[in-house]
């Protein structure tokens, strides 16, 4: 069954995205950087044979075709609530088959990571891409079995996010992990990324 990659995106408007980074480098620069990361992430997602969908915030931006996102890609609105509520809603409205959700702020993410996630979901119930800060840059569900308590009580934007999420999965769920990557929230993360690129 064909899989779906959902890229969670926000309108790249200064003061609305990457605000923690914006405090350190300026809101306009942070928004511009986010736009670059978002476009690169979408480009990587589109290289696979899976379906690629954008989950958009705010709702009013869903119709800003050429201004923010590629017109060719289908879009859904993230909706209200915390990150868990929004991801759960998106999982529920996707077509049958495995679904992988990614953010747009892990610039080291490549198509091969998505391919590996779907490969793991052939024999597992869930897959995560851990982030160095204790969160995660990817979550994928095979959706063969229900996870009714998914995301309940997760402490988002903390070092506990991944551990908390794992606790909300059914006890018998088979969970696999991908490579640990670093997402971009602070100026120090940019320095790490620059060193990483220089080593290539």
C-alpha positions as CSV (number, residue, x, y, z in Angstrom):
1,X,0.0,0.0,0.0
2,X,1.3,3.4,-1.0
3,X,2.7,5.5,1.9
4,X,2.2,9.2,2.6
5,X,4.8,11.8,3.8
6,X,3.3,14.8,5.5
7,X,5.4,17.8,5.9
8,X,4.3,20.1,8.7
9,X,4.9,23.7,7.6
10,X,4.1,27.2,8.8
11,X,3.8,30.3,6.7
12,X,7.4,31.7,6.7
13,X,6.4,35.1,8.2
14,X,8.8,37.0,10.5
15,X,7.7,36.7,14.2
16,X,5.6,33.6,13.6
17,X,8.2,30.9,12.8
18,X,11.4,30.0,14.6
19,X,10.9,32.7,17.3
20,X,13.5,31.2,19.7
21,X,16.0,31.5,16.9
22,X,14.7,34.9,16.0
23,X,15.4,36.3,19.4
24,X,19.1,35.4,18.8
25,X,19.5,36.3,15.1
26,X,16.5,38.5,14.3
27,X,13.0,37.5,13.3
28,X,13.4,38.4,9.6
29,X,16.5,36.3,9.3
30,X,15.0,33.4,11.2
31,X,11.9,33.4,8.9
32,X,14.1,33.5,5.8
33,X,16.2,30.6,7.1
34,X,13.0,28.7,7.8
35,X,11.8,29.2,4.3
36,X,15.0,27.8,2.9
37,X,14.8,24.8,5.2
38,X,11.1,24.3,4.3
39,X,11.7,24.4,0.6
40,X,14.7,22.0,0.9
41,X,12.6,19.6,3.1
42,X,9.7,19.6,0.6
43,X,12.2,18.9,-2.3
44,X,13.7,15.9,-0.4
45,X,10.2,14.6,0.3
46,X,9.1,14.8,-3.3
47,X,11.9,12.6,-4.5
48,X,10.3,9.4,-3.3
49,X,7.5,7.3,-4.8
50,X,5.2,8.0,-1.8
51,X,2.4,10.6,-1.7
52,X,3.6,14.0,-0.4
53,X,1.2,16.3,1.5
54,X,1.7,19.6,3.2
55,X,0.0,20.2,6.6
56,X,-0.3,23.9,6.8
57,X,-0.6,26.5,9.5
58,X,-2.2,29.0,9.8
59,X,-5.4,27.9,8.0
60,X,-5.6,31.2,6.1
61,X,-2.2,30.4,4.5
62,X,-3.5,27.1,2.9
63,X,-4.6,29.1,-0.1
64,X,-1.4,31.1,-0.5
65,X,-0.2,29.0,-3.4
66,X,2.8,30.6,-5.1
67,X,3.6,32.8,-2.2
68,X,4.4,30.1,0.3
69,X,4.3,26.6,-1.1
70,X,4.3,24.6,-4.4
71,X,0.9,24.6,-6.0
72,X,1.3,21.0,-7.2
73,X,1.1,19.5,-3.7
74,X,-2.1,18.8,-1.8
75,X,-2.6,20.6,1.5
76,X,-4.5,20.0,4.7
77,X,-4.9,22.4,7.6
78,X,-3.1,21.4,10.8
79,X,-6.0,22.8,12.9
80,X,-6.1,23.8,16.6
81,X,-4.4,22.4,19.6
82,X,-0.9,21.5,20.7
83,X,1.5,19.6,18.3
84,X,0.2,16.2,19.4
85,X,-3.4,17.1,18.7
86,X,-2.5,18.5,15.3
87,X,-0.5,15.5,14.3
88,X,-3.1,13.1,15.5
89,X,-5.7,14.9,13.5
90,X,-3.5,14.7,10.4
91,X,-2.8,11.0,10.9
92,X,-6.6,10.4,11.0
93,X,-7.4,12.2,7.7
94,X,-4.7,10.6,5.6
95,X,-5.5,7.8,3.1
96,X,-5.0,4.2,4.1
97,X,-1.4,3.0,4.4
98,X,1.7,4.0,6.4
99,X,2.1,7.7,7.2
100,X,5.3,9.6,8.1
101,X,5.2,13.1,9.5
102,X,8.2,15.4,9.4
103,X,8.9,19.0,10.3
104,X,10.7,21.4,8.2
105,X,13.6,22.3,10.6
106,X,15.9,19.4,10.4
107,X,18.1,20.3,7.4
108,X,20.2,17.1,7.6
109,X,17.1,15.1,6.7
110,X,17.4,13.4,3.3
111,X,15.1,11.3,1.1
112,X,17.0,8.2,2.2
113,X,15.8,8.8,5.8
114,X,12.2,8.7,4.6
115,X,12.8,5.6,2.5
116,X,14.3,4.0,5.6
117,X,11.3,5.0,7.7
118,X,8.9,3.3,5.3
119,X,11.2,0.2,5.1
120,X,11.1,-0.1,8.9
121,X,7.3,0.3,9.0
122,X,6.9,-2.9,6.9
123,X,7.7,-4.8,10.0
124,X,7.0,-2.3,12.8
125,X,4.2,-0.3,14.2
126,X,6.0,3.0,14.6
127,X,9.2,4.7,13.7
128,X,10.9,7.8,15.1
129,X,13.7,10.0,14.0
130,X,15.2,11.3,17.3
131,X,16.5,14.8,17.7
132,X,19.5,15.7,19.8
133,X,17.4,17.9,22.0
134,X,15.2,15.0,23.2
135,X,12.4,15.6,20.7
136,X,12.0,14.0,17.3
137,X,12.2,15.2,13.7
138,X,10.1,12.3,12.3
139,X,7.3,10.0,13.4
140,X,5.8,7.3,11.3
141,X,2.9,4.9,11.9
142,X,2.1,1.7,10.0
143,X,-1.5,2.2,11.1
144,X,-2.2,-1.5,11.3
145,X,-3.1,-1.2,14.9
146,X,-4.8,1.6,16.9
147,X,-2.9,3.9,19.3
148,X,-5.8,5.5,21.2
149,X,-3.6,7.3,23.8
150,X,-1.1,8.7,21.3
151,X,0.4,12.0,22.3
152,X,-1.6,12.2,25.6
153,X,0.4,14.3,28.1
154,X,3.5,14.8,26.0
155,X,5.6,17.8,27.2
156,X,6.3,19.4,23.8
157,X,9.3,21.6,23.2
158,X,11.2,19.9,26.0
159,X,13.9,17.2,26.3
160,X,11.1,14.8,27.3
161,X,9.1,14.9,24.1
162,X,10.3,11.6,22.6
163,X,10.2,9.7,25.9
164,X,6.8,11.0,26.7
165,X,5.5,10.0,23.2
166,X,6.9,6.5,23.5
167,X,5.0,6.1,26.8
168,X,1.7,6.9,25.0
169,X,2.1,4.0,22.5
170,X,0.4,0.6,23.2
171,X,2.7,-1.7,25.2
172,X,3.0,-4.3,22.4
173,X,3.9,-1.8,19.7
174,X,7.0,-2.6,17.8
175,X,9.0,0.7,17.6
176,X,12.1,1.4,15.5
177,X,14.5,4.3,15.5
178,X,16.3,6.2,12.8
179,X,19.4,8.2,12.9
180,X,19.6,11.0,15.4
181,X,19.6,14.5,13.8
182,X,19.7,18.0,15.0
183,X,16.9,20.4,14.4
184,X,17.4,24.2,14.2
185,X,16.1,26.1,17.2
186,X,19.0,28.3,18.3
187,X,22.1,30.0,16.9
188,X,24.3,27.2,18.3
189,X,22.4,24.8,16.1
190,X,23.4,26.8,13.0
191,X,27.1,26.6,14.0
192,X,26.8,22.8,14.3
193,X,25.1,22.6,10.9
194,X,28.0,24.7,9.4
195,X,30.6,22.4,10.8
196,X,28.6,19.4,9.5
197,X,28.4,20.8,6.0
198,X,32.1,21.7,6.1
199,X,33.0,18.0,6.8
200,X,31.1,16.7,3.8
